């Protein structure tokens, strides 16, 4: 998956937002070009990030026996 990230550069930090996403790299490149063409503010930058979902592990349910004492 490809994310289109919008970065708003502030004086001491930046704010990041996901502007859009797609599974197609060509489409992501077209979207990036479009965002850059319509953006008028100097402190806003768009970029493409490839996102891969992390490995999902199955969680095991562990039951504890409580000893009656």
Residue frames as qw, qx, qy, qz and C-alpha x, y, z in Angstrom:
[[0.000, 0.891, 0.454, 0.000, 0.00, 0.00, 0.00],
 [0.411, 0.237, 0.004, 0.880, 1.20, 3.50, -0.80],
 [0.188, -0.793, -0.463, 0.348, 0.31, 6.45, 1.40],
 [0.279, 0.645, 0.092, 0.706, 0.29, 10.07, 0.26],
 [0.495, -0.532, -0.423, 0.541, 1.59, 11.99, 3.27],
 [0.090, 0.865, 0.128, 0.478, 0.92, 15.70, 3.75],
 [0.598, -0.278, -0.332, 0.674, 3.58, 17.44, 5.83],
 [0.038, -0.938, -0.156, -0.306, 2.85, 20.88, 7.23],
 [0.626, 0.087, -0.324, 0.704, 6.12, 22.47, 8.29],
 [0.318, -0.921, -0.205, -0.092, 5.82, 24.76, 11.30],
 [0.054, 0.893, -0.376, 0.241, 8.52, 26.82, 12.99],
 [0.254, -0.568, 0.749, -0.229, 9.76, 24.11, 15.39],
 [0.506, 0.013, 0.853, -0.130, 7.96, 20.98, 14.25],
 [0.302, 0.087, -0.645, -0.696, 5.93, 19.35, 11.51],
 [0.656, 0.128, 0.513, -0.538, 2.42, 17.91, 11.35],
 [0.072, 0.168, -0.880, -0.438, 1.84, 14.80, 9.23],
 [0.673, 0.241, 0.389, -0.581, -1.48, 13.61, 7.80],
 [0.381, 0.102, 0.849, 0.351, -2.43, 10.82, 5.42],
 [0.325, 0.367, -0.129, -0.862, -3.97, 12.64, 2.46],
 [0.831, 0.278, -0.166, -0.451, -4.79, 9.52, 0.43],
 [0.456, -0.363, 0.810, 0.060, -3.77, 5.91, -0.23],
 [0.812, 0.402, -0.192, -0.378, -3.74, 3.27, -2.97],
 [0.849, -0.213, 0.460, 0.147, -2.24, -0.12, -3.79],
 [0.731, 0.548, 0.240, 0.328, -1.09, 1.07, -7.23],
 [0.517, -0.409, 0.078, 0.748, 2.27, 2.88, -7.45],
 [0.233, 0.296, 0.453, 0.808, 1.39, 4.59, -10.76],
 [0.246, -0.775, -0.486, -0.321, -1.84, 5.92, -9.29],
 [0.554, -0.688, -0.200, 0.423, 0.02, 7.09, -6.17],
 [0.450, -0.120, 0.236, 0.853, 2.50, 8.98, -8.37],
 [0.021, 0.530, 0.503, 0.682, -0.37, 10.63, -10.26],
 [0.416, -0.807, -0.419, -0.032, -2.07, 11.60, -7.01],
 [0.572, -0.490, -0.051, 0.656, 1.18, 13.03, -5.64],
 [0.296, 0.154, 0.354, 0.874, 1.62, 15.12, -8.77],
 [0.176, -0.683, -0.521, -0.480, -1.96, 16.39, -8.46],
 [0.520, -0.753, -0.315, 0.251, -1.58, 17.33, -4.80],
 [0.512, -0.320, 0.103, 0.791, 1.66, 19.18, -5.57],
 [0.179, 0.368, 0.460, 0.788, 0.02, 21.06, -8.47],
 [0.277, -0.746, -0.450, -0.405, -2.93, 22.33, -6.43],
 [0.597, -0.604, -0.308, 0.429, -1.04, 23.11, -3.22],
 [0.244, 0.852, 0.045, 0.460, -0.30, 26.84, -2.91],
 [0.503, -0.846, 0.159, -0.074, 1.21, 27.07, 0.56],
 [0.403, 0.691, -0.574, 0.179, 5.01, 27.07, 0.77],
 [0.266, -0.468, 0.742, -0.399, 5.11, 25.19, 4.09],
 [0.855, 0.065, 0.384, -0.342, 3.18, 22.12, 2.80],
 [0.175, 0.478, -0.808, -0.297, 4.97, 19.16, 1.21],
 [0.922, 0.050, 0.121, -0.366, 3.50, 15.89, -0.09],
 [0.067, 0.509, -0.850, -0.116, 5.36, 12.59, -0.38],
 [0.873, 0.006, -0.368, -0.320, 4.74, 8.90, -1.07],
 [0.292, -0.474, 0.781, -0.283, 5.45, 6.31, 1.59],
 [0.649, 0.031, -0.714, -0.261, 5.25, 2.57, 0.99],
 [0.520, -0.376, 0.504, -0.578, 3.41, 0.97, 3.89],
 [0.570, 0.042, -0.811, -0.123, 3.55, -2.72, 4.65],
 [0.721, -0.548, -0.043, -0.423, 1.36, -4.11, 7.35],
 [0.154, -0.569, 0.762, -0.269, 3.29, -5.54, 10.28],
 [0.404, 0.029, -0.913, -0.051, 3.45, -9.25, 10.93],
 [0.651, -0.393, 0.059, -0.647, 0.34, -10.34, 12.80],
 [0.185, 0.181, -0.933, 0.248, 0.88, -12.91, 15.50],
 [0.616, -0.451, -0.543, -0.351, -1.90, -15.02, 16.89],
 [0.234, -0.500, 0.533, -0.641, -2.46, -14.33, 20.53],
 [0.499, -0.129, -0.856, 0.043, -2.84, -17.34, 22.77],
 [0.556, -0.608, -0.004, -0.567, -5.42, -17.25, 25.48],
 [0.386, 0.181, -0.800, 0.423, -3.79, -18.39, 28.66],
 [0.647, -0.586, -0.257, -0.415, -6.04, -19.57, 31.40],
 [0.106, 0.420, -0.711, 0.554, -4.84, -19.49, 34.96],
 [0.633, -0.420, -0.648, -0.051, -6.01, -21.88, 37.56],
 [0.216, -0.621, 0.333, -0.676, -6.72, -20.21, 40.79],
 [0.452, -0.047, -0.852, 0.261, -5.98, -22.50, 43.68],
 [0.557, -0.677, -0.216, -0.431, -8.63, -22.54, 46.35],
 [0.503, 0.229, -0.629, 0.547, -6.84, -22.07, 49.58]]
